[in-house]
Amino acid sequence: MTVAVNSVPAPSPGRRPVQWSSPLTYAIALAVAAVSIAPVVYVIVGGFRTTPQIVNDPAGLPDPWVWDNYYRVLTQSDFWRQAFNSAVIALGTTLGVVVLGMAAAFVLARYSFRGREWLYTFFTLGLLFPAGAAILPLYLLLRDLSLINSYYAVILPQVAFSLPLTIVILRPFLSAIPRELEDAAAIDGAGRLGFLWRIVLPLSRPAIVTVGILAFVASWNAFLLPLLVLGDVNLHTLPLGVQNFSSQYTTDTAGVLAFTSLAMLPALLFFTLAEKQIVGGLQGAVKG
Protein backbone atom coordinates (compact mmCIF):
# COMPACT_ATOMS: atom_id res chain seq x y z
CA MET A 1 0.00 0.00 0.00
CA THR A 2 1.46 3.25 -1.10
CA VAL A 3 0.85 6.40 0.93
CA ALA A 4 1.16 9.69 -0.85
CA VAL A 5 3.03 12.28 1.13
CA ASN A 6 2.73 15.94 0.31
CA SER A 7 6.18 17.24 -0.23
CA VAL A 8 7.10 20.50 1.42
CA PRO A 9 9.03 22.75 -0.92
CA ALA A 10 12.53 23.38 0.34
CA PRO A 11 13.60 26.97 0.80
CA SER A 12 15.49 28.38 -2.12
CA PRO A 13 19.28 28.41 -1.79
CA GLY A 14 20.69 31.53 -0.24
CA ARG A 15 17.49 32.42 1.60
CA ARG A 16 16.88 31.65 5.26
CA PRO A 17 13.50 32.03 6.96
CA VAL A 18 13.30 34.89 9.40
CA GLN A 19 13.29 33.69 13.00
CA TRP A 20 11.49 36.38 14.95
CA SER A 21 12.19 34.54 18.21
CA SER A 22 15.95 34.57 17.71
CA PRO A 23 18.23 36.14 20.33
CA LEU A 24 19.20 38.84 17.82
CA THR A 25 15.58 40.00 17.63
CA TYR A 26 15.34 40.27 21.40
CA ALA A 27 18.66 42.10 21.52
CA ILE A 28 17.45 44.67 18.99
CA ALA A 29 14.17 45.09 20.88
CA LEU A 30 16.01 45.61 24.17
CA ALA A 31 18.34 48.14 22.54
CA VAL A 32 15.42 50.13 21.13
CA ALA A 33 13.65 50.01 24.52
CA ALA A 34 16.81 51.17 26.29
CA VAL A 35 17.24 54.11 23.92
CA SER A 36 13.60 55.11 24.49
CA ILE A 37 13.59 54.71 28.27
CA ALA A 38 17.05 56.07 29.08
CA PRO A 39 16.15 59.79 28.63
CA VAL A 40 13.08 59.41 30.83
CA VAL A 41 15.06 57.67 33.56
CA TYR A 42 17.82 60.30 33.34
CA VAL A 43 15.32 63.14 33.80
CA ILE A 44 13.60 61.49 36.77
CA VAL A 45 16.84 60.51 38.52
CA GLY A 46 18.37 63.90 37.74
CA GLY A 47 15.67 65.53 39.82
CA PHE A 48 17.09 63.77 42.88
CA ARG A 49 20.49 65.37 42.38
CA THR A 50 21.84 68.85 42.92
CA THR A 51 22.98 71.10 40.12
CA PRO A 52 26.68 70.87 41.21
CA GLN A 53 26.40 67.07 41.11
CA ILE A 54 25.04 67.19 37.56
CA VAL A 55 27.76 69.61 36.44
CA ASN A 56 30.56 67.54 37.97
CA ASP A 57 29.24 64.14 36.81
CA PRO A 58 26.39 64.38 34.29
CA ALA A 59 25.94 60.61 34.02
CA GLY A 60 26.32 59.79 37.70
CA LEU A 61 23.79 58.68 40.26
CA PRO A 62 22.53 60.84 43.15
CA ASP A 63 24.99 60.84 46.02
CA PRO A 64 23.26 61.61 48.28
CA TRP A 65 19.66 61.52 47.09
CA VAL A 66 18.08 64.96 47.32
CA TRP A 67 14.31 65.41 47.70
CA ASP A 68 14.34 69.18 47.92
CA ASN A 69 13.91 69.75 44.18
CA TYR A 70 10.62 67.88 43.96
CA TYR A 71 9.39 69.40 47.23
CA ARG A 72 10.19 72.89 45.99
CA VAL A 73 8.38 72.34 42.70
CA LEU A 74 5.28 71.02 44.45
CA THR A 75 5.13 73.81 47.03
CA GLN A 76 6.74 76.94 45.60
CA SER A 77 5.73 76.99 41.92
CA ASP A 78 2.53 77.18 39.86
CA PHE A 79 2.64 73.45 39.29
CA TRP A 80 -0.81 72.60 40.65
CA ARG A 81 -2.61 75.35 38.74
CA GLN A 82 -0.91 74.30 35.52
CA ALA A 83 -1.68 70.65 36.26
CA PHE A 84 -5.36 71.56 36.69
CA ASN A 85 -5.37 73.41 33.36
CA SER A 86 -3.72 70.45 31.62
CA ALA A 87 -6.23 68.04 33.18
CA VAL A 88 -9.25 70.12 32.09
CA ILE A 89 -7.97 70.47 28.53
CA ALA A 90 -6.88 66.82 28.24
CA LEU A 91 -10.13 65.43 29.65
CA GLY A 92 -12.22 67.77 27.51
CA THR A 93 -10.26 66.75 24.41
CA THR A 94 -10.58 63.06 25.25
CA LEU A 95 -14.33 63.32 25.76
CA GLY A 96 -14.81 65.19 22.49
CA VAL A 97 -12.61 62.77 20.54
CA VAL A 98 -14.37 59.67 21.90
CA VAL A 99 -17.93 60.97 21.45
CA LEU A 100 -17.50 62.55 18.00
CA GLY A 101 -15.14 59.82 16.78
CA MET A 102 -17.52 57.05 17.84
CA ALA A 103 -20.47 58.81 16.20
CA ALA A 104 -18.64 59.33 12.90
CA ALA A 105 -17.11 55.84 12.88
CA PHE A 106 -20.49 54.24 13.64
CA VAL A 107 -22.09 55.96 10.66
CA LEU A 108 -19.22 55.09 8.34
CA ALA A 109 -19.18 51.46 9.52
CA ARG A 110 -22.86 50.54 9.90
CA TYR A 111 -24.71 52.77 7.42
CA SER A 112 -24.67 52.40 3.64
CA PHE A 113 -25.00 55.59 1.65
CA ARG A 114 -23.58 57.14 -1.48
CA GLY A 115 -20.13 58.62 -0.99
CA ARG A 116 -19.40 56.74 2.23
CA GLU A 117 -15.98 55.55 1.12
CA TRP A 118 -15.12 58.99 -0.23
CA LEU A 119 -16.00 60.49 3.12
CA TYR A 120 -13.87 57.91 4.92
CA THR A 121 -10.99 58.67 2.56
CA PHE A 122 -11.41 62.36 3.34
CA PHE A 123 -10.96 61.61 7.05
CA THR A 124 -7.93 59.39 6.44
CA LEU A 125 -6.30 62.15 4.41
CA GLY A 126 -6.33 64.16 7.61
CA LEU A 127 -3.54 61.89 8.86
CA LEU A 128 -1.29 63.41 6.18
CA PHE A 129 -2.06 67.00 7.11
CA PRO A 130 0.56 68.52 9.44
CA ALA A 131 -1.02 70.39 12.32
CA GLY A 132 1.77 72.96 12.31
CA ALA A 133 0.77 74.11 8.84
CA ALA A 134 -2.64 75.20 10.14
CA ILE A 135 -1.43 77.16 13.15
CA LEU A 136 -1.65 80.63 11.60
CA PRO A 137 -5.11 80.32 9.97
CA LEU A 138 -6.30 78.47 13.06
CA TYR A 139 -5.17 81.33 15.29
CA LEU A 140 -6.97 83.87 13.10
CA LEU A 141 -10.14 81.77 13.16
CA LEU A 142 -10.06 81.41 16.95
CA ARG A 143 -9.42 85.13 17.30
CA ASP A 144 -12.43 85.97 15.12
CA LEU A 145 -14.54 83.61 17.25
CA SER A 146 -13.30 85.31 20.46
CA LEU A 147 -11.96 82.02 21.80
CA ILE A 148 -8.38 83.13 22.45
CA ASN A 149 -7.33 82.70 26.11
CA SER A 150 -9.91 80.03 26.81
CA TYR A 151 -9.90 76.25 27.21
CA TYR A 152 -11.99 75.94 24.03
CA ALA A 153 -9.16 77.45 21.97
CA VAL A 154 -7.11 74.34 22.71
CA ILE A 155 -9.79 71.67 23.10
CA LEU A 156 -11.68 72.22 19.82
CA PRO A 157 -8.63 72.16 17.48
CA GLN A 158 -7.16 69.16 19.28
CA VAL A 159 -10.42 67.26 18.85
CA ALA A 160 -10.46 68.11 15.15
CA PHE A 161 -6.88 67.00 14.58
CA SER A 162 -7.43 63.76 16.53
CA LEU A 163 -10.56 62.66 14.68
CA PRO A 164 -8.84 61.11 11.61
CA LEU A 165 -6.79 58.64 13.66
CA THR A 166 -9.77 57.96 15.91
CA ILE A 167 -12.02 57.06 12.99
CA VAL A 168 -9.33 54.89 11.39
CA ILE A 169 -9.03 52.88 14.63
CA LEU A 170 -12.74 52.66 15.49
CA ARG A 171 -14.26 51.87 12.10
CA PRO A 172 -12.78 48.34 11.75
CA PHE A 173 -14.07 47.43 15.21
CA LEU A 174 -17.57 48.60 14.41
CA SER A 175 -17.55 46.96 10.98
CA ALA A 176 -16.55 43.60 12.51
CA ILE A 177 -19.64 43.40 14.73
CA PRO A 178 -21.91 40.77 13.14
CA ARG A 179 -25.09 41.92 11.47
CA GLU A 180 -26.92 39.14 13.32
CA LEU A 181 -26.47 41.05 16.57
CA GLU A 182 -28.01 44.14 15.04
CA ASP A 183 -30.94 42.09 13.71
CA ALA A 184 -31.43 40.49 17.12
CA ALA A 185 -31.37 43.90 18.79
CA ALA A 186 -33.95 45.17 16.30
CA ILE A 187 -36.22 42.20 17.07
CA ASP A 188 -35.96 43.04 20.78
CA GLY A 189 -37.11 46.56 20.02
CA ALA A 190 -33.76 48.37 20.13
CA GLY A 191 -33.23 51.12 17.61
CA ARG A 192 -29.98 52.32 16.14
CA LEU A 193 -29.05 54.28 19.27
CA GLY A 194 -30.05 51.37 21.52
CA PHE A 195 -27.87 49.03 19.48
CA LEU A 196 -25.00 51.50 19.73
CA TRP A 197 -25.37 51.99 23.49
CA ARG A 198 -26.08 48.42 24.59
CA ILE A 199 -24.02 46.32 22.17
CA VAL A 200 -21.54 48.36 20.16
CA LEU A 201 -20.00 50.33 23.00
CA PRO A 202 -19.28 47.31 25.25
CA LEU A 203 -17.84 45.29 22.37
CA SER A 204 -15.67 48.22 21.22
CA ARG A 205 -14.18 48.95 24.63
CA PRO A 206 -10.53 48.17 23.62
CA ALA A 207 -10.73 50.55 20.67
CA ILE A 208 -12.46 53.27 22.72
CA VAL A 209 -9.84 53.03 25.46
CA THR A 210 -7.10 53.17 22.82
CA VAL A 211 -8.31 56.35 21.13
CA GLY A 212 -9.08 57.92 24.50
CA ILE A 213 -5.59 57.33 25.85
CA LEU A 214 -3.92 58.49 22.65
CA ALA A 215 -5.98 61.68 22.70
CA PHE A 216 -5.29 62.29 26.40
CA VAL A 217 -1.53 61.82 26.11
CA ALA A 218 -1.29 63.96 22.96
CA SER A 219 -3.29 66.74 24.61
CA TRP A 220 -1.29 66.56 27.85
CA ASN A 221 1.99 66.93 25.98
CA ALA A 222 0.78 69.60 23.51
CA PHE A 223 2.98 72.69 23.46
CA LEU A 224 2.70 74.72 20.24
CA LEU A 225 -1.06 75.27 20.21
CA PRO A 226 -1.35 76.29 23.91
CA LEU A 227 1.67 78.54 23.45
CA LEU A 228 -0.06 80.51 20.70
CA VAL A 229 -3.62 80.72 22.02
CA LEU A 230 -3.12 80.87 25.81
CA GLY A 231 -1.55 84.24 26.49
CA ASP A 232 -2.98 84.36 30.00
CA VAL A 233 -0.43 82.91 32.43
CA ASN A 234 -3.24 81.61 34.64
CA LEU A 235 -4.35 79.30 31.81
CA HIS A 236 -0.92 77.85 31.04
CA THR A 237 -0.57 74.09 30.91
CA LEU A 238 2.31 72.01 32.26
CA PRO A 239 4.36 72.00 29.02
CA LEU A 240 4.24 75.80 29.10
CA GLY A 241 5.01 75.64 32.81
CA VAL A 242 8.19 73.71 32.10
CA GLN A 243 9.28 76.46 29.70
CA ASN A 244 8.43 79.19 32.21
CA PHE A 245 10.18 77.40 35.05
CA SER A 246 13.33 76.74 33.01
CA SER A 247 13.40 80.40 31.94
CA GLN A 248 12.96 81.61 35.49
CA TYR A 249 15.51 79.22 37.00
CA THR A 250 18.03 78.98 34.19
CA THR A 251 20.93 77.85 36.38
CA ASP A 252 18.88 75.36 38.43
CA THR A 253 19.28 72.33 36.20
CA ALA A 254 18.19 69.87 38.88
CA GLY A 255 15.03 71.86 39.59
CA VAL A 256 14.16 71.95 35.89
CA LEU A 257 14.59 68.17 35.68
CA ALA A 258 12.34 67.72 38.70
CA PHE A 259 9.63 69.95 37.21
CA THR A 260 9.89 68.11 33.89
CA SER A 261 9.58 64.73 35.63
CA LEU A 262 6.44 65.76 37.48
CA ALA A 263 4.94 67.28 34.34
CA MET A 264 5.29 64.11 32.27
CA LEU A 265 4.51 61.64 35.08
CA PRO A 266 0.67 61.59 34.80
CA ALA A 267 0.66 60.91 31.06
CA LEU A 268 3.44 58.34 31.45
CA LEU A 269 1.57 56.45 34.17
CA PHE A 270 -1.72 56.68 32.29
CA PHE A 271 -0.12 55.28 29.15
CA THR A 272 1.73 52.51 31.02
CA LEU A 273 -1.30 51.28 32.97
CA ALA A 274 -3.41 51.00 29.81
CA GLU A 275 -0.70 49.52 27.59
CA LYS A 276 -2.53 46.21 27.04
CA GLN A 277 -5.70 48.01 26.04
CA ILE A 278 -3.79 50.11 23.51
CA VAL A 279 -2.11 47.07 21.97
CA GLY A 280 -5.44 45.26 21.72
CA GLY A 281 -7.12 48.25 20.15
CA LEU A 282 -4.43 48.75 17.55
CA GLN A 283 -4.36 45.02 16.71
CA GLY A 284 -8.09 45.08 16.11
CA ALA A 285 -7.75 48.10 13.86
CA VAL A 286 -5.05 46.39 11.80
CA LYS A 287 -7.06 43.18 11.48
CA GLY A 288 -10.12 45.16 10.38
Buried (B, 14 or more C-beta within 10 A) or exposed (E): EEEEEEEEEEEEEEEEEEEEEEEEEEEEEEEEEEEEEEEBEEBBBBBBBBBEBBEEEEEEEBEEEBEEBBEBBBEEBBBEBBBEBBBBBBBBBBBBBBEBBBEBBBBBBBEEEEEEEEBBEEBBEBEEEEBEEBBEEBBEBBEEEEBBEBBBBBBBBBBBBBBBBBBBBBBBBBEEBEEEEBEEBEEEEBEBEBBBEEBBEEBBEBBBBBBBBBBBBBBBBBEEBBBBBBEEEEBBBBBBBBEBBBEEBEEBBBBBBBBBBBBBEBBBEBBEEBEEBBEBBBEBBEEB
